[in-house]
């Protein structure tokens, strides 16, 4: 059931994109930002449905996420998590000695 697990964020992002378009129609950088928000809105819609148990993220959804967050960002997060785990393990090892 679509339960708004992300507080229906897609609608807020859509409103934001529409506001940007309306207030800065000749600012092409802001227009590009609004277009980016449209893409983000679609991805977040699918993530919210996944979190709510209504659907699962497809391979295409995951590829869209990778494209939006940028090359290498997934690896950066994995490395940060590995460092956190390493630090926790080092702390536990020091306590046990």
TIBA-703565 format. One record per residue: residue number from 1; z, x, y of N, C-alpha, C in turn. Coordinates in Angstrom, 2 decimals. Last residue first. Layout:
# TIBA-703565
+--------+---------+---------+---------+---------+---------+---------+---------+---------+---------+
! kolvex !      nZ !      nX !      nY !     caZ !     caX !     caY !      cZ !      cX !      cY !
+--------+---------+---------+---------+---------+---------+---------+---------+---------+---------+
!    NUM !       Z !       X !       Y !       Z !       X !       Y !       Z !       X !       Y !
...
+--------+---------+---------+---------+---------+---------+---------+---------+---------+---------+
# end
This chain:
# TIBA-703565
+--------+---------+---------+---------+---------+---------+---------+---------+---------+---------+
! kolvex !      nZ !      nX !      nY !     caZ !     caX !     caY !      cZ !      cX !      cY !
+--------+---------+---------+---------+---------+---------+---------+---------+---------+---------+
!     97 !   24.75 !   41.50 !   -5.98 !   25.09 !   42.91 !   -6.25 !   26.50 !   43.24 !   -5.92 !
!     96 !   24.23 !   38.96 !   -5.12 !   24.63 !   39.11 !   -6.51 !   25.03 !   40.55 !   -6.86 !
!     95 !   23.40 !   39.23 !   -2.50 !   24.67 !   38.54 !   -2.75 !   25.16 !   38.80 !   -4.18 !
!     94 !   20.92 !   40.44 !   -2.90 !   21.97 !   41.18 !   -2.19 !   23.34 !   40.55 !   -2.46 !
!     93 !   19.54 !   38.31 !   -4.13 !   19.76 !   39.57 !   -4.86 !   20.89 !   40.36 !   -4.22 !
!     92 !   19.46 !   36.45 !   -2.06 !   20.19 !   36.14 !   -3.29 !   20.48 !   37.40 !   -4.10 !
!     91 !   17.86 !   37.87 !   -0.23 !   19.21 !   37.45 !    0.12 !   20.05 !   37.15 !   -1.10 !
!     90 !   15.48 !   38.06 !   -1.70 !   16.19 !   39.28 !   -1.30 !   17.64 !   38.97 !   -0.93 !
!     89 !   14.83 !   35.33 !   -1.81 !   15.16 !   36.06 !   -3.03 !   15.91 !   37.35 !   -2.72 !
!     88 !   14.30 !   34.85 !    0.91 !   15.36 !   34.11 !    0.22 !   15.79 !   34.83 !   -1.05 !
!     87 !   12.12 !   36.58 !    1.28 !   13.35 !   36.79 !    2.03 !   14.53 !   36.06 !    1.40 !
!     86 !   10.25 !   35.39 !   -0.47 !   10.69 !   36.77 !   -0.67 !   12.02 !   37.02 !    0.04 !
!     85 !    9.92 !   32.90 !    0.80 !   10.49 !   32.95 !   -0.55 !   11.02 !   34.35 !   -0.85 !
!     84 !    8.72 !   33.80 !    3.17 !    9.97 !   33.05 !    3.22 !   10.68 !   33.11 !    1.87 !
!     83 !    6.39 !   34.96 !    2.16 !    7.36 !   35.80 !    2.86 !    8.72 !   35.12 !    2.93 !
!     82 !    5.14 !   32.66 !    1.16 !    5.50 !   33.73 !    0.24 !    6.54 !   34.66 !    0.88 !
!     81 !    4.67 !   31.29 !    3.56 !    5.56 !   30.71 !    2.56 !    6.03 !   31.78 !    1.58 !
!     80 !    2.84 !   33.04 !    4.76 !    4.11 !   32.74 !    5.42 !    5.13 !   32.18 !    4.44 !
!     79 !    0.75 !   32.83 !    2.88 !    1.42 !   34.11 !    3.09 !    2.78 !   33.90 !    3.75 !
!     78 !    0.00 !   30.16 !    3.23 !    0.47 !   30.62 !    1.92 !    1.23 !   31.93 !    2.05 !
!     77 !   -0.85 !   30.20 !    5.91 !    0.30 !   29.37 !    5.52 !    0.88 !   29.82 !    4.18 !
!     76 !   -3.06 !   31.90 !    5.64 !   -1.96 !   32.27 !    6.53 !   -0.70 !   31.49 !    6.16 !
!     75 !   -4.70 !   30.37 !    3.98 !   -4.12 !   31.61 !    3.47 !   -2.96 !   32.07 !    4.34 !
!     74 !   -5.39 !   28.35 !    5.77 !   -4.70 !   28.00 !    4.54 !   -4.00 !   29.24 !    3.96 !
!     73 !   -6.83 !   29.76 !    7.69 !   -5.53 !   29.19 !    8.05 !   -4.71 !   28.79 !    6.83 !
!     72 !   -9.40 !   30.64 !    7.01 !   -8.26 !   31.51 !    6.77 !   -6.90 !   30.92 !    7.06 !
!     71 !  -11.16 !   28.78 !    9.38 !  -11.21 !   29.69 !    8.24 !   -9.94 !   30.53 !    8.17 !
!     70 !   -9.79 !   25.66 !   10.49 !  -10.36 !   26.98 !   10.70 !  -10.22 !   27.87 !    9.47 !
!     69 !   -9.21 !   23.01 !   10.47 !   -8.12 !   23.93 !   10.79 !   -8.62 !   25.35 !   10.99 !
!     68 !  -11.73 !   21.83 !    9.86 !  -11.03 !   21.52 !   11.11 !   -9.95 !   22.53 !   11.46 !
!     67 !  -12.36 !   22.87 !    7.35 !  -13.28 !   23.09 !    8.47 !  -12.55 !   22.87 !    9.80 !
!     66 !  -10.23 !   21.89 !    5.83 !  -10.43 !   23.33 !    5.97 !  -11.32 !   23.65 !    7.17 !
!     65 !  -10.77 !   19.13 !    6.06 !   -9.52 !   19.69 !    6.60 !   -9.69 !   21.18 !    6.83 !
!     64 !  -13.18 !   18.99 !    4.68 !  -13.13 !   18.61 !    6.10 !  -11.88 !   19.17 !    6.76 !
!     63 !  -12.28 !   19.71 !    2.14 !  -13.24 !   20.58 !    2.83 !  -13.27 !   20.26 !    4.32 !
!     62 !  -10.67 !   17.50 !    1.60 !  -10.06 !   18.82 !    1.67 !  -10.99 !   19.81 !    2.38 !
!     61 !  -12.62 !   15.47 !    1.52 !  -11.53 !   15.42 !    2.51 !  -10.93 !   16.81 !    2.70 !
!     60 !  -14.09 !   16.36 !   -0.71 !  -14.73 !   16.30 !    0.61 !  -13.68 !   16.25 !    1.73 !
!     59 !  -12.25 !   15.98 !   -2.72 !  -12.68 !   17.34 !   -2.42 !  -13.34 !   17.40 !   -1.05 !
!     58 !   -9.94 !   13.48 !   -1.46 !  -11.08 !   13.92 !   -2.25 !  -11.37 !   15.38 !   -1.93 !
!     57 !   -6.68 !   12.29 !   -1.69 !   -7.62 !   13.13 !   -0.96 !   -8.71 !   13.59 !   -1.91 !
!     56 !   -6.34 !    8.94 !   -2.85 !   -6.08 !   10.37 !   -3.00 !   -7.09 !   11.14 !   -2.18 !
!     55 !   -4.70 !    5.95 !   -1.71 !   -5.89 !    6.70 !   -2.11 !   -5.45 !    8.15 !   -2.30 !
!     54 !   -2.21 !    4.91 !   -1.35 !   -3.34 !    3.99 !   -1.38 !   -4.61 !    4.65 !   -1.86 !
!     53 !    0.04 !    6.42 !   -0.92 !   -0.29 !    6.05 !   -2.29 !   -1.46 !    5.09 !   -2.41 !
!     52 !    0.65 !    7.49 !    1.48 !    1.13 !    6.13 !    1.23 !    0.82 !    5.64 !   -0.18 !
!     51 !   -0.70 !    9.90 !    1.42 !    0.77 !    9.91 !    1.45 !    1.35 !    8.54 !    1.11 !
!     50 !   -3.34 !    8.89 !    1.52 !   -2.87 !    9.67 !    0.37 !   -1.35 !    9.65 !    0.30 !
!     49 !   -3.35 !    7.71 !    4.01 !   -3.56 !    6.86 !    2.84 !   -3.11 !    7.59 !    1.58 !
!     48 !   -3.00 !   10.03 !    5.55 !   -2.00 !    8.96 !    5.58 !   -2.14 !    8.04 !    4.37 !
!     47 !   -5.37 !   11.38 !    4.99 !   -4.09 !   11.98 !    4.60 !   -3.01 !   10.90 !    4.55 !
!     46 !   -7.22 !    9.62 !    6.15 !   -7.26 !    9.85 !    4.71 !   -5.97 !   10.49 !    4.20 !
!     45 !   -6.43 !    9.83 !    8.83 !   -6.46 !    8.52 !    8.18 !   -6.41 !    8.71 !    6.66 !
!     44 !   -6.91 !   12.51 !    9.28 !   -5.52 !   12.03 !    9.23 !   -5.43 !   10.64 !    8.62 !
!     43 !   -9.72 !   12.50 !    9.30 !   -8.98 !   13.28 !    8.29 !   -7.56 !   12.75 !    8.17 !
!     42 !  -10.20 !   10.89 !   11.54 !  -10.71 !   10.51 !   10.22 !   -9.95 !   11.22 !    9.11 !
!     41 !   -8.99 !   12.41 !   13.57 !   -8.56 !   11.03 !   13.29 !   -8.98 !   10.61 !   11.90 !
!     40 !  -10.59 !   14.67 !   13.63 !   -9.19 !   14.78 !   13.20 !   -8.64 !   13.42 !   12.81 !
!     39 !  -12.90 !   13.58 !   14.71 !  -12.93 !   14.16 !   13.37 !  -11.52 !   14.26 !   12.80 !
!     38 !  -11.90 !   12.80 !   17.21 !  -12.50 !   11.80 !   16.31 !  -12.53 !   12.32 !   14.87 !
!     37 !  -11.20 !   15.28 !   18.26 !  -10.14 !   14.32 !   17.94 !  -10.65 !   13.21 !   17.03 !
!     36 !  -13.76 !   16.25 !   18.72 !  -12.90 !   16.91 !   17.72 !  -11.77 !   15.97 !   17.30 !
!     35 !  -14.50 !   14.57 !   20.79 !  -15.24 !   14.53 !   19.53 !  -14.43 !   15.17 !   18.40 !
!     34 !  -12.67 !   15.45 !   22.71 !  -12.61 !   14.06 !   22.24 !  -13.37 !   13.91 !   20.92 !
!     33 !  -13.66 !   18.04 !   23.06 !  -12.30 !   17.84 !   22.54 !  -12.17 !   16.42 !   21.99 !
!     32 !  -16.10 !   17.45 !   24.21 !  -16.09 !   18.11 !   22.90 !  -14.71 !   17.97 !   22.25 !
!     31 !  -15.15 !   16.42 !   26.60 !  -15.92 !   15.55 !   25.71 !  -15.96 !   16.13 !   24.29 !
!     30 !  -14.05 !   18.72 !   27.66 !  -13.15 !   17.62 !   27.28 !  -13.86 !   16.61 !   26.38 !
!     29 !  -16.45 !   20.09 !   28.08 !  -15.41 !   20.69 !   27.24 !  -14.45 !   19.60 !   26.76 !
!     28 !  -17.76 !   18.45 !   29.86 !  -18.28 !   18.56 !   28.50 !  -17.30 !   19.25 !   27.55 !
!     27 !  -17.09 !   16.18 !   32.02 !  -16.46 !   17.43 !   31.61 !  -16.77 !   17.62 !   30.13 !
!     26 !  -18.00 !   13.69 !   32.59 !  -18.92 !   14.81 !   32.88 !  -18.31 !   16.17 !   32.54 !
!     25 !  -15.92 !   11.91 !   31.99 !  -17.22 !   11.75 !   31.33 !  -18.20 !   12.90 !   31.56 !
!     24 !  -12.98 !   11.67 !   31.91 !  -13.71 !   12.91 !   32.22 !  -15.10 !   12.88 !   31.60 !
!     23 !  -11.97 !    9.21 !   31.27 !  -11.49 !    9.84 !   32.49 !  -12.27 !   11.09 !   32.88 !
!     22 !  -13.22 !    8.42 !   28.87 !  -13.29 !    7.57 !   30.05 !  -12.91 !    8.27 !   31.34 !
!     21 !  -12.57 !   10.50 !   27.11 !  -13.97 !   10.18 !   27.39 !  -14.11 !    9.38 !   28.69 !
!     20 !   -9.76 !   10.30 !   27.11 !  -10.42 !   11.52 !   27.58 !  -11.86 !   11.23 !   27.96 !
!     19 !   -9.50 !    7.75 !   25.95 !   -9.02 !    8.00 !   27.31 !   -9.68 !    9.24 !   27.90 !
!     18 !  -10.54 !    8.23 !   23.39 !  -11.19 !    7.26 !   24.28 !  -10.78 !    7.46 !   25.73 !
!     17 !   -8.64 !   10.05 !   22.42 !  -10.04 !   10.44 !   22.55 !  -10.78 !    9.52 !   23.51 !
!     16 !   -6.36 !    8.35 !   22.45 !   -6.40 !    9.58 !   23.24 !   -7.83 !   10.02 !   23.48 !
!     15 !   -7.09 !    6.44 !   20.60 !   -6.84 !    6.04 !   21.98 !   -6.90 !    7.25 !   22.90 !
!     14 !   -7.21 !    8.08 !   18.32 !   -8.41 !    7.38 !   18.78 !   -8.25 !    6.96 !   20.25 !
!     13 !   -4.54 !    8.79 !   18.10 !   -5.53 !    9.83 !   18.38 !   -6.83 !    9.20 !   18.89 !
!     12 !   -3.45 !    6.31 !   17.51 !   -3.03 !    7.01 !   18.73 !   -4.03 !    8.09 !   19.11 !
!     11 !   -4.67 !    5.83 !   15.07 !   -4.92 !    4.92 !   16.20 !   -4.53 !    5.56 !   17.52 !
!     10 !   -3.66 !    7.84 !   13.43 !   -5.10 !    7.80 !   13.71 !   -5.42 !    6.92 !   14.91 !
!      9 !   -0.96 !    7.32 !   13.04 !   -1.35 !    8.31 !   14.04 !   -2.83 !    8.25 !   14.39 !
!      8 !    0.74 !    5.55 !   11.69 !   -0.58 !    5.11 !   12.14 !   -1.15 !    6.02 !   13.22 !
!      7 !    2.91 !    7.04 !   10.77 !    3.08 !    6.17 !   11.95 !    1.74 !    5.76 !   12.56 !
!      6 !    2.37 !    8.09 !    8.37 !    2.25 !    8.98 !    9.53 !    2.28 !    8.18 !   10.83 !
!      5 !    2.66 !    5.92 !    6.73 !    3.51 !    7.08 !    6.48 !    3.42 !    8.14 !    7.57 !
!      4 !    1.74 !    3.27 !    6.68 !    1.97 !    3.96 !    7.94 !    2.85 !    5.18 !    7.80 !
!      3 !    1.20 !    2.11 !    4.21 !    2.50 !    1.91 !    4.82 !    2.75 !    2.65 !    6.10 !
!      2 !   -0.83 !    0.60 !    2.19 !   -0.94 !    1.36 !    3.43 !    0.31 !    1.14 !    4.25 !
!      1 !    0.00 !    0.85 !   -1.18 !    0.00 !    0.00 !    0.00 !    0.00 !    0.89 !    1.24 !
+--------+---------+---------+---------+---------+---------+---------+---------+---------+---------+
# end
